[in-house]
Amino acid sequence: MPEMLMLVLAGVAAGGLNAVGGGGTFVALPALVAAGLTPVTANAATTVALVPGAAVSAWVYRREIHPVGGTSLPALTSMSVLGSALGAGLLLVLPSSSFDAAVPWLLAFATVVLAFGRPLARRLGTLDAAGGMSAKAVLLGQFVLCVYGGYFGGAVGILMLALWSIGLGLDAAAGNPMRVAQLAAVFLTATVLFLAGSDVLDDPVPLLTMLGGAVAGGFAGAQWARRLPAWLVRGIVLSTAAAMTVLYFVKGA
């Protein structure tokens, strides 16, 4: 019972974090490892467990999803699906040890970009009257990020906001609905491959327990985030990114 309660609470927290600003993977993954899953299996199971919560959050935000830059929702989602499929395929065939070493640095990069991306972009003159990055550049960046998202998943939503912040000057609160929708696309695509090619269903109890908590957290988090002021959403996103970066550097030390 204590283990099941831990997984439920971790699912609620992970689903809520993903709805508000990202970082849910870094709550769910350690909980599943603590429940006895191997790191690679826990990584895949985390993605599967967070899919329903991400889908629920996207449904809550459905009327607030607006195009990013010059892209359309179908075009951006197509890049998310293709990138996630490639990343999930890599997870199934490659060892994870080398990527584990890169995770703290990727998170540190995302945190710095979120904190300083817009002022830096203005100073460099990248935010011109046309809106910054071209539609093709946004789509290419989305594809690259979603390869990472399909492979690992941690903070991929934070990295999306970082890309849109520095390239388009998009505020975190304004981009959050689209981030949630793309996160759902990434997780759903990777889940299909993980269910077909990994061992996540060999021990379904931890997975299903966390999944139930993530649905509740995803719905509540999305409802809550819609009522928060933009500065507070941005603060939550930055705090989550900074905390996860520190934790992963400490873990790797």
C-alpha positions in Angstrom: 0.0 0.0 0.0 2.7 2.6 0.8 4.3 1.8 -2.6 0.9 2.2 -4.4 0.2 5.5 -2.6 3.7 6.8 -3.6 2.9 5.9 -7.3 -0.5 7.6 -7.2 0.9 10.7 -5.7 3.8 10.8 -8.1 1.3 10.4 -11.0 -0.8 13.3 -9.7 2.2 15.5 -9.3 3.6 14.5 -12.8 0.3 15.0 -14.6 -0.1 18.4 -12.8 3.4 19.6 -13.6 3.1 18.6 -17.3 -0.2 20.6 -17.5 1.2 23.7 -15.8 4.8 23.9 -17.1 6.5 20.6 -17.7 8.9 18.4 -15.7 6.5 15.6 -14.8 8.9 12.9 -16.1 11.3 13.8 -13.3 8.7 12.9 -10.7 7.3 9.8 -12.4 10.6 8.2 -13.5 12.3 8.0 -10.0 9.0 6.7 -8.5 8.8 3.8 -11.0 12.5 3.0 -10.5 11.9 2.9 -6.7 9.0 0.5 -7.4 11.4 -2.0 -8.9 11.4 -1.2 -12.7 14.8 -1.0 -14.5 15.7 2.5 -15.6 15.0 1.8 -19.3 11.7 0.1 -18.6 10.8 2.9 -16.1 11.6 5.5 -18.8 9.2 3.8 -21.3 6.6 3.2 -18.6 6.7 6.9 -17.6 5.8 7.9 -21.1 2.9 5.4 -21.2 1.7 6.4 -17.8 1.6 10.1 -18.6 -0.2 9.8 -22.0 -3.8 9.9 -20.6 -3.0 12.9 -18.3 -1.4 14.8 -21.3 -4.4 14.0 -23.4 -6.8 15.2 -20.7 -4.8 18.4 -20.4 -4.9 19.0 -24.1 -8.7 18.5 -24.2 -9.1 21.1 -21.4 -6.9 23.5 -23.4 -8.5 22.7 -26.8 -10.1 26.1 -27.3 -6.9 28.0 -26.4 -4.5 26.3 -28.8 -3.2 28.8 -31.3 -0.5 28.4 -34.1 3.1 28.9 -33.2 4.8 31.4 -35.5 3.8 30.8 -39.1 3.1 27.1 -38.5 -0.3 25.3 -38.3 -1.4 22.8 -35.7 -1.4 19.9 -38.2 2.1 20.8 -39.4 3.6 21.1 -36.0 1.9 18.0 -34.7 3.2 16.0 -37.7 6.8 17.0 -36.8 6.1 16.0 -33.2 4.8 12.6 -34.3 7.7 11.9 -36.7 10.4 13.1 -34.2 8.9 11.1 -31.3 8.7 7.9 -33.4 12.3 8.2 -34.3 13.3 8.9 -30.7 11.3 6.1 -29.3 12.8 3.7 -31.9 16.3 4.8 -30.8 15.4 4.0 -27.1 14.4 0.5 -28.1 17.7 -0.3 -29.9 20.3 1.9 -28.1 21.8 1.9 -24.6 20.7 4.7 -22.4 23.9 5.3 -20.5 25.4 7.8 -22.9 22.2 9.8 -23.0 21.9 9.9 -19.2 25.1 11.9 -19.1 23.7 14.5 -21.4 20.4 15.1 -19.6 21.6 17.6 -17.0 23.2 19.7 -19.7 20.1 19.7 -21.9 18.1 20.8 -18.9 20.6 23.5 -18.0 20.4 24.8 -21.6 16.5 24.9 -21.4 16.6 26.8 -18.1 19.0 29.4 -19.4 17.0 29.9 -22.6 13.7 30.2 -20.7 15.2 32.8 -18.3 17.2 34.9 -20.8 15.9 33.9 -24.3 13.6 36.8 -25.1 15.9 39.6 -23.9 18.9 37.9 -25.7 16.9 37.4 -28.9 15.9 41.1 -28.9 19.5 42.2 -28.4 20.7 39.9 -31.2 17.9 41.3 -33.4 16.3 37.9 -34.1 12.8 39.1 -33.2 12.1 41.2 -36.2 8.8 42.4 -37.6 8.2 39.1 -39.3 8.1 37.3 -36.0 11.5 35.8 -35.6 12.1 32.2 -36.8 10.6 31.1 -40.1 7.9 28.4 -40.2 10.4 25.9 -41.6 12.9 26.7 -38.8 10.2 26.2 -36.2 9.2 22.9 -37.7 12.8 21.6 -37.9 13.4 22.6 -34.3 10.2 20.9 -33.3 11.3 17.7 -35.0 14.7 17.7 -33.3 13.2 18.3 -29.9 10.7 15.6 -30.3 13.4 13.0 -31.2 14.7 13.8 -27.8 11.1 13.7 -26.4 10.5 10.2 -27.8 13.8 8.9 -26.5 13.7 10.3 -23.0 10.7 12.7 -22.6 12.1 14.7 -19.6 11.5 18.4 -20.0 10.7 18.2 -23.7 7.8 20.6 -23.0 10.2 23.0 -21.3 12.5 22.8 -24.4 9.6 23.5 -26.7 8.8 26.7 -24.7 12.5 27.6 -24.8 12.6 27.3 -28.6 9.4 29.3 -29.0 10.6 31.9 -26.5 14.0 32.7 -28.1 12.9 32.2 -31.7 9.5 33.8 -31.6 9.3 35.9 -28.4 6.3 33.8 -27.3 5.4 34.0 -23.7 5.3 30.8 -21.6 1.7 31.3 -20.7 0.6 32.0 -24.3 2.5 28.9 -25.5 1.4 26.6 -22.8 -1.8 25.2 -24.5 0.2 24.4 -27.7 3.0 22.9 -25.6 0.5 20.6 -23.8 -1.0 19.5 -27.2 2.4 18.7 -28.6 3.4 16.9 -25.5 0.3 14.7 -25.9 1.3 13.9 -29.5 4.9 13.0 -28.5 3.8 10.8 -25.6 1.1 9.0 -27.6 3.4 8.3 -30.5 6.1 6.9 -28.3 3.6 4.9 -26.3 2.5 3.0 -29.4 6.0 1.9 -30.0 6.8 1.1 -26.4 3.7 -1.1 -26.0 4.7 -3.0 -29.1 8.4 -3.3 -28.5 9.3 -3.0 -24.8 8.5 -4.9 -21.6 6.4 -2.2 -20.0 3.4 -4.5 -19.7 5.3 -7.3 -18.0 4.5 -5.7 -14.6 1.4 -3.6 -15.3 0.4 -2.7 -11.7 2.9 0.2 -11.1 2.1 1.5 -14.6 -1.6 1.5 -14.1 -1.4 2.9 -10.6 0.6 5.9 -11.8 -1.5 6.3 -14.9 -4.6 6.8 -12.7 -2.9 9.5 -10.7 -1.6 11.3 -13.8 -5.1 11.6 -15.3 -6.3 13.3 -12.2 -3.3 15.5 -12.0 -3.4 16.4 -15.7 -7.1 17.5 -15.5 -6.6 19.5 -12.3 -3.3 21.0 -13.4 -4.8 22.3 -16.7 -7.8 23.8 -15.0 -5.5 25.5 -12.5 -3.0 26.8 -15.0 -5.7 28.5 -17.0 -6.5 30.7 -14.0 -2.9 31.7 -13.2 -1.4 35.0 -14.3 1.3 34.8 -17.0 4.2 35.8 -14.7 3.3 33.0 -12.3 3.1 30.3 -15.0 6.5 31.5 -16.2 7.8 31.3 -12.7 6.6 27.8 -12.2 8.1 26.7 -15.5 11.5 28.2 -14.6 11.4 26.8 -11.1 10.7 23.4 -12.4 13.4 23.5 -14.9 16.0 24.8 -12.4 15.1 22.3 -9.8 15.3 19.3 -12.2 18.6 20.6 -13.6 20.1 20.7 -10.1 18.7 17.3 -9.1 20.2 15.7 -12.2 23.6 17.3 -11.8 23.6 16.1 -8.1 22.5 12.6 -9.2 25.3 12.4 -11.7 28.0 13.7 -9.3 
